[in-house]
Amino acid sequence: MAGDVRIGISGWRYPPWRGVFYPKGLTQAKELAYVAERMSSVEINGSFYSLQRPEKYRAWREQTPDDFVFAVKGGRFITHLKKLRDVETPLANYFASGLLALGPKLGPVLWQLPPNLGFDAGRIARFLDLLPRTTGEAATVAAGHDERLDDRALTTAEDDRPLRHAMEVRHPSFVSAEFVRLLRDAGVALVVADTARRFPFVDDVTADFVYVRLHGDEELYTSGYDDDALDRWAARVREWRAGKAPATEHTLTGRGPTRRGGRDVYVYFDNDVKVRAPYDAIGLAERV
């Protein structure tokens, strides 16, 4: 048995893509549907910059096939401004903003930490404890929103099913076996992030799924992945999908146990500057 593999892009509204990846004349309103015809998942990154609204999530859900999945990026107010401290109400506002409107299309929630936030075991552990692990728990958390969302909050879930979380780090102090163990104990995925050697690259498997973000092979957000690079990533995805957790030079805690039934794998390309992300995502999907 093997897990499910989802390969897509981080965001989809990029003006330079129009007339290159998107056909000339395609309206902006139809761009997500165009992507969803060619990929199995998209990472929503507008949720990082500001709280979205339930009607937006419902519209995105309606524009995509039934088997499509969205990853959703956590708010920068929580990760970059509050730096994970005193975030009970901000978390409630975030989960009340409409994520649950995605219903069965809601995939993992991504928490990307800023480069100026170093590893503090207590801070990370407290934040991980706050994260809801099911959609039902997320609805309960959302009910604690403040008055700013009184007229726009969504605090109910269609069903109660597992809710996954992944964490991407950018400070070198997170290259720590203690951090890996914290995530593993919490069942939160450590994001395997390829950032052209600018930020930490750690590939320990810490959850029942693997989350990968590919920001550029040689130049951050800009360079694409050639055939050899895509072949290498495809081989890694196949191993993870089969449930393996092999050790590499980037693994801090050694080889992990093989998971019977495999692991789900989510891969998102974020090398958008030169319109490489969608083509690389399609190329990797074809190989896998």
C-alpha positions as CSV (number, residue, x, y, z in Angstrom):
1,M,0.0,0.0,0.0
2,A,1.1,3.6,-0.6
3,G,0.0,7.0,0.5
4,D,-1.6,9.8,-1.5
5,V,0.6,12.3,-3.3
6,R,-0.5,15.8,-3.9
7,I,1.8,18.1,-6.0
8,G,1.0,21.7,-6.8
9,I,2.0,25.3,-6.4
10,S,2.1,28.0,-3.7
11,G,-0.5,30.5,-4.7
12,W,-1.9,31.0,-8.2
13,R,-2.4,34.7,-8.8
14,Y,0.8,36.0,-10.4
15,P,0.5,38.6,-13.2
16,P,3.8,37.4,-14.9
17,W,2.1,34.0,-15.4
18,R,-0.6,35.5,-17.6
19,G,0.1,34.8,-21.3
20,V,2.8,32.4,-20.3
21,F,1.3,29.6,-18.2
22,Y,-2.2,31.0,-18.3
23,P,-3.5,31.4,-21.9
24,K,-4.0,34.9,-23.2
25,G,-7.5,36.0,-22.5
26,L,-8.1,33.7,-19.6
27,T,-9.8,35.8,-16.9
28,Q,-8.3,36.0,-13.4
29,A,-11.5,34.4,-12.0
30,K,-10.8,31.3,-14.0
31,E,-7.1,30.9,-13.1
32,L,-7.7,28.6,-10.1
33,A,-9.9,26.3,-12.2
34,Y,-7.2,26.2,-14.9
35,V,-4.6,25.1,-12.3
36,A,-7.0,22.5,-10.8
37,E,-7.3,20.9,-14.2
38,R,-3.6,20.3,-14.2
39,M,-2.6,19.7,-10.6
40,S,-4.1,18.0,-7.5
41,S,-3.5,20.7,-4.9
42,V,-2.7,24.3,-4.2
43,E,-1.3,26.1,-1.2
44,I,-3.4,29.1,-0.3
45,N,-1.0,31.9,0.7
46,G,-3.4,34.8,0.9
47,S,-4.3,33.5,4.3
48,F,-0.7,34.4,5.4
49,Y,-1.1,38.1,4.7
50,S,-4.6,38.7,6.0
51,L,-7.7,36.9,7.3
52,Q,-9.8,35.8,4.4
53,R,-13.6,35.4,4.5
54,P,-15.8,32.3,4.4
55,E,-17.2,33.2,1.1
56,K,-13.8,33.3,-0.5
57,Y,-13.0,29.7,0.8
58,R,-16.4,28.6,-0.5
59,A,-15.7,30.1,-3.9
60,W,-12.3,28.3,-4.1
61,R,-14.0,25.1,-3.1
62,E,-16.6,25.5,-5.9
63,Q,-14.0,26.2,-8.5
64,T,-12.1,22.9,-8.1
65,P,-12.9,19.2,-8.6
66,D,-14.2,17.1,-5.9
67,D,-10.9,15.3,-5.2
68,F,-8.9,18.6,-5.0
69,V,-7.1,19.5,-1.8
70,F,-6.0,22.9,-0.4
71,A,-3.1,23.5,2.0
72,V,-3.6,26.7,3.9
73,K,-0.8,28.9,5.1
74,G,-1.1,30.2,8.7
75,G,-1.3,33.9,9.4
76,R,1.8,36.0,9.7
77,F,0.3,37.9,12.6
78,I,0.6,34.7,14.6
79,T,4.0,33.6,13.3
80,H,5.9,36.8,12.4
81,L,4.4,39.5,14.6
82,K,3.3,37.6,17.7
83,K,6.1,35.0,17.1
84,L,3.8,32.3,18.6
85,R,3.4,34.1,21.9
86,D,-0.1,34.9,23.4
87,V,-1.8,33.7,20.3
88,E,-5.0,32.1,21.6
89,T,-7.3,34.8,20.3
90,P,-5.3,35.2,17.0
91,L,-5.6,31.5,16.4
92,A,-9.3,31.6,17.1
93,N,-9.7,34.5,14.6
94,Y,-7.7,32.5,12.0
95,F,-9.7,29.4,12.3
96,A,-13.0,31.4,12.3
97,S,-12.0,33.2,9.1
98,G,-13.4,30.5,6.9
99,L,-11.0,27.6,6.5
100,L,-13.7,25.2,7.5
101,A,-15.8,26.2,4.5
102,L,-13.4,24.1,2.4
103,G,-15.0,21.0,3.9
104,P,-13.3,17.8,2.7
105,K,-10.9,19.8,0.5
106,L,-9.1,21.2,3.6
107,G,-5.6,19.7,3.8
108,P,-2.7,20.6,6.0
109,V,-2.2,24.0,7.7
110,L,1.3,25.4,7.1
111,W,3.0,27.4,9.8
112,Q,6.1,29.2,8.4
113,L,8.3,30.7,11.0
114,P,10.3,33.9,10.3
115,P,14.1,33.9,9.9
116,N,14.6,36.0,13.1
117,L,12.8,33.6,15.4
118,G,15.2,31.2,17.0
119,F,14.4,27.8,18.6
120,D,12.9,27.9,22.0
121,A,11.6,24.5,23.1
122,G,9.0,25.9,25.5
123,R,7.6,28.4,23.1
124,I,7.3,25.7,20.3
125,A,5.7,23.2,22.7
126,R,3.1,25.7,24.0
127,F,2.2,26.6,20.4
128,L,1.9,23.0,19.3
129,D,-0.4,22.3,22.3
130,L,-2.8,25.0,21.1
131,L,-3.3,23.6,17.6
132,P,-6.6,21.8,16.9
133,R,-6.1,18.2,15.7
134,T,-9.6,17.8,14.2
135,T,-12.0,20.0,12.3
136,G,-14.3,19.7,15.2
137,E,-11.6,21.0,17.5
138,A,-10.9,23.8,15.0
139,A,-14.6,24.8,15.2
140,T,-14.3,24.9,19.0
141,V,-11.2,27.1,18.8
142,A,-12.9,29.3,16.2
143,A,-15.7,30.0,18.6
144,G,-13.2,32.0,20.8
145,H,-12.8,34.7,18.1
146,D,-13.0,38.3,19.1
147,E,-15.5,41.0,18.1
148,R,-13.7,41.8,14.8
149,L,-15.1,38.7,13.3
150,D,-18.6,38.8,14.8
151,D,-20.3,39.4,11.5
152,R,-18.1,37.1,9.4
153,A,-17.0,34.1,11.5
154,L,-17.5,30.5,10.6
155,T,-17.4,28.4,13.7
156,T,-18.9,25.1,12.6
157,A,-17.5,22.1,10.7
158,E,-19.3,19.9,8.2
159,D,-17.8,16.8,9.9
160,D,-15.2,15.9,12.5
161,R,-12.0,14.6,10.8
162,P,-8.3,14.9,11.4
163,L,-6.6,18.2,10.8
164,R,-2.9,18.2,9.9
165,H,-0.3,20.8,10.6
166,A,3.2,21.4,9.2
167,M,6.0,23.7,10.3
168,E,8.6,25.4,8.2
169,V,11.6,27.0,10.0
170,R,14.2,29.5,8.8
171,H,16.5,30.1,11.7
172,P,19.6,27.8,12.0
173,S,19.0,27.1,15.7
174,F,16.1,24.8,14.6
175,V,18.6,22.3,13.2
176,S,18.1,20.5,16.5
177,A,17.2,16.9,17.3
178,E,15.1,18.3,20.2
179,F,13.0,20.3,17.8
180,V,12.5,17.2,15.6
181,R,11.4,15.2,18.7
182,L,8.9,17.9,19.7
183,L,7.3,17.8,16.3
184,R,7.3,14.0,16.2
185,D,5.6,13.8,19.6
186,A,3.0,16.3,18.4
187,G,2.5,14.5,15.0
188,V,3.3,17.8,13.2
189,A,5.3,17.5,9.9
190,L,8.6,19.2,9.7
191,V,8.6,20.9,6.3
192,V,11.3,19.7,3.9
193,A,12.2,23.1,2.5
194,D,14.6,23.6,-0.5
195,T,15.7,27.2,-0.3
196,A,18.8,27.3,-2.5
197,R,20.9,26.8,0.8
198,R,19.6,30.0,2.3
199,F,17.6,28.5,5.1
200,P,17.8,25.2,7.0
201,F,17.3,22.0,5.1
202,V,16.2,19.2,7.4
203,D,14.3,16.1,6.2
204,D,13.4,14.1,9.3
205,V,10.0,12.5,9.0
206,T,7.9,13.6,12.0
207,A,4.3,12.8,11.1
208,D,2.1,10.4,9.2
209,F,2.6,12.6,6.2
210,V,5.4,14.6,4.5
211,Y,5.2,18.2,3.5
212,V,7.7,19.6,1.0
213,R,8.2,23.2,-0.3
214,L,10.5,23.8,-3.2
215,H,11.5,27.4,-3.4
216,G,14.3,27.2,-6.0
217,D,17.2,24.8,-6.8
218,E,20.0,27.4,-7.1
219,E,18.3,30.8,-6.6
220,L,15.6,31.4,-4.1
221,Y,12.1,31.8,-5.7
222,T,13.6,32.1,-9.1
223,S,15.5,29.1,-10.5
224,G,13.7,26.0,-11.8
225,Y,14.4,22.3,-11.4
226,D,16.0,20.5,-14.3
227,D,15.3,16.9,-15.3
228,D,17.9,15.5,-13.0
229,A,16.6,17.4,-10.0
230,L,13.0,16.5,-10.7
231,D,14.1,12.8,-11.0
232,R,15.8,13.0,-7.6
233,W,12.7,14.6,-6.0
234,A,10.4,12.0,-7.6
235,A,12.5,9.2,-6.1
236,R,12.3,10.8,-2.7
237,V,8.5,11.2,-3.0
238,R,8.1,7.6,-4.0
239,E,10.1,6.5,-0.9
240,W,8.0,8.6,1.5
241,R,4.8,7.5,-0.3
242,A,5.7,3.9,0.4
243,G,6.0,4.7,4.1
244,K,9.8,4.8,4.2
245,A,11.8,7.4,6.3
246,P,15.3,7.1,5.0
247,A,18.3,8.9,6.5
248,T,20.3,11.4,4.5
249,E,23.0,14.0,5.2
250,H,20.1,16.3,6.2
251,T,18.5,13.9,8.7
252,L,19.1,14.7,12.4
253,T,17.6,11.7,14.1
254,G,18.5,8.8,11.8
255,R,16.3,6.6,9.7
256,G,12.7,6.5,10.9
257,P,10.4,3.5,11.0
258,T,8.5,2.4,7.9
259,R,4.8,3.2,8.1
260,R,2.6,0.4,7.0
261,G,0.1,1.7,4.5
262,G,2.5,4.5,3.4
263,R,2.5,8.2,4.0
264,D,0.6,11.0,2.2
265,V,3.0,13.5,0.6
266,Y,2.3,17.1,-0.3
267,V,4.7,19.0,-2.5
268,Y,4.4,22.7,-3.4
269,F,6.6,24.7,-5.8
270,D,7.2,28.3,-4.8
271,N,9.7,29.3,-7.4
272,D,7.3,31.7,-9.1
273,V,9.4,34.6,-10.3
274,K,10.3,33.2,-13.7
275,V,7.1,31.2,-14.1
276,R,8.8,27.9,-13.3
277,A,6.6,26.7,-10.5
278,P,3.6,25.4,-12.5
279,Y,5.8,23.6,-15.1
280,D,8.0,22.1,-12.4
281,A,4.9,20.9,-10.5
282,I,3.5,19.2,-13.6
283,G,6.9,17.7,-14.4
284,L,7.3,16.2,-10.9
285,A,3.7,14.9,-11.0
286,E,4.4,13.2,-14.3
287,R,7.4,11.4,-12.8
288,V,5.7,10.3,-9.7
